[in-house]
């Protein structure tokens, strides 16, 4: 799975869980964001503005 902000491959745990988060926009569409982008952009509005 790739981050929708930076385009890099997202890291996974040994149980194949993605390390990062999912952000939903106003329409309910899910966007995957990696942990690096999540730490740089602290709130949901900043994440959605980058998409």
PAZAPA-4460 file (N, C-alpha, C; in steps of 0.05 Angstrom, whole numbers, plus 32768, in hexadecimal, padded with zeros to 4 digits):
% residues 51
    n_x    n_y    n_z   ca_x   ca_y   ca_z    c_x    c_y    c_z   seq   type   mol
   8011   7FE9   8000   8000   8000   8000   8012   8019   8000     1      X     A
   800A   802E   7FF2   801A   8046   7FF0   800C   805D   7FFE     2      X     A
   801C   806F   8009   8012   8088   8015   8007   809A   7FFF     3      X     A
   7FF0   80A6   8003   7FE4   80B7   7FEF   7FF0   80D3   7FEF     4      X     A
   8000   80DA   8002   800D   80F5   8003   8028   80F4   7FF6     5      X     A
   803A   80E2   8000   8055   80E1   7FF6   805A   80CC   7FE1     6      X     A
   8049   80B7   7FE0   804B   80A3   7FCC   805E   808C   7FD3     7      X     A
   806A   808C   7FEB   807C   8076   7FF3   806C   805E   7FFD     8      X     A
   8079   8047   7FFC   806C   802F   8006   806A   8030   8024     9      X     A
   8053   802A   802F   804F   802B   804C   805A   8012   8059    10      X     A
   8066   8015   8071   8071   7FFF   8080   805A   7FEE   808B    11      X     A
   8060   7FD5   808F   804D   7FC2   809A   805A   7FB2   80B1    12      X     A
   8049   7FA9   80C4   8053   7F98   80DA   8054   7F7C   80D0    13      X     A
   805D   7F6A   80E0   8060   7F4E   80D8   8044   7F41   80D3    14      X     A
   802F   7F4C   80DE   8014   7F42   80D9   8006   7F51   80C2    15      X     A
   8017   7F5F   80B2   800E   7F6E   809A   7FFA   7F84   80A0    16      X     A
   7FFD   7F90   80B8   7FED   7FA8   80BE   7FFD   7FC0   80B6    17      X     A
   7FF0   7FD4   80AA   7FFD   7FEC   80A0   8004   7FFF   80B7    18      X     A
   801C   8009   80B6   8025   801D   80CA   801F   8038   80BE    19      X     A
   800A   8045   80C8   8001   805E   80BE   7FE4   8062   80C7    20      X     A
   7FD5   8071   80B7   7FB9   8077   80BE   7FA8   8079   80A5    21      X     A
   7F8E   8079   80AA   7F7B   807D   8095   7F6B   8097   809B    22      X     A
   7F69   80A8   8088   7F5B   80C1   808B   7F43   80C1   8078    23      X     A
   7F2B   80C7   8082   7F14   80C9   8071   7F0E   80E6   806A    24      X     A
   7F08   80EB   8051   7F01   8106   8048   7EE3   810B   804C    25      X     A
   7ED9   8121   8043   7EBD   8129   8047   7EAA   8116   8039    26      X     A
   7EB2   8109   8023   7EA1   80F7   8014   7EA2   80DA   8020    27      X     A
   7EB4   80D5   8033   7EB7   80BB   803F   7ECC   80A9   8032    28      X     A
   7EDB   80B4   801F   7EF0   80A4   8012   7F08   80A2   8024    29      X     A
   7F14   808A   8026   7F2A   8085   8037   7F44   808C   8029    30      X     A
   7F57   8099   8037   7F71   80A0   802C   7F86   8095   8040    31      X     A
   7F9A   8086   8035   7FAF   807A   8046   7FC6   808E   8048    32      X     A
   7FD0   8092   8061   7FE6   80A4   8066   7FFB   8096   8077    33      X     A
   8014   8098   806F   802A   808A   807E   8030   8099   8098    34      X     A
   803F   808C   80A9   8045   8097   80C4   8056   80B0   80C2    35      X     A
   8068   80B1   80AE   8079   80C9   80AB   8069   80E1   80A3    36      X     A
   8057   80DF   8091   8046   80F5   8089   8032   80FD   80A0    37      X     A
   8029   80E9   80AE   8017   80ED   80C5   8025   80FD   80DB    38      X     A
   803F   80F8   80E0   804D   8106   80F5   8053   8123   80EC    39      X     A
   8056   8127   80D2   805C   8142   80C9   8043   8154   80C8    40      X     A
   802C   8148   80C2   8013   8157   80C1   8002   814D   80D8    41      X     A
   7FFE   815E   80EC   7FF3   8155   8105   7FD5   8151   8106    42      X     A
   7FC5   8161   80F6   7FA8   815D   80F8   7F9C   8154   80DE    43      X     A
   7F83   814C   80DF   7F75   8141   80C8   7F72   8155   80B1    44      X     A
   7F6D   816E   80B8   7F6A   8183   80A3   7F83   8187   8094    45      X     A
   7F9A   8186   80A1   7FB4   8189   8093   7FB9   8171   8080    46      X     A
   7FB2   8159   8089   7FB6   8142   8079   7FA4   8143   8060    47      X     A
   7F8B   814B   8063   7F79   814C   804D   7F81   8163   8039    48      X     A
   7F8D   8178   8043   7F95   818E   8032   7FAC   8185   8020    49      X     A
   7FBD   8173   8029   7FD4   8169   8019   7FCB   8156   8004    50      X     A
   7FB4   8149   8007   7FAA   8136   7FF3   7F9F   8145   7FDC    51      X     A
***
